[in-house]
Amino acid sequence: MDADDPFAAYDKRRRPPMDIYRRHRPTHGGAGHLRSDEPRVLEEWNGFAYEPAGTASDLAAAQEWVNELQIGDDPAA
């Protein structure tokens, strides 16, 4: 944290956990790597919490969506 920036603590809290801006979850719960042919819920970080952003038909489509956001891109910036 930058000691000279009065908003540094606030900005740090707005970052998603582990700097993951997009994630996917199995529709019916369970481990994300199992049952790769089942649909996934897509979630995106909005600066405060993850919110639903859509669905994917299977694990491969969900991973493709997550990887569209290049490393280092910050949608909140």
Buried (B, 14 or more C-beta within 10 A) or exposed (E): EEEEEEEEEEEEEEBBEEEEBBBBBBEEEEEBEEBEEBBBBBBBBBEEEBEEBEBBEEBEBBBEBBEEBEEEEEEEE
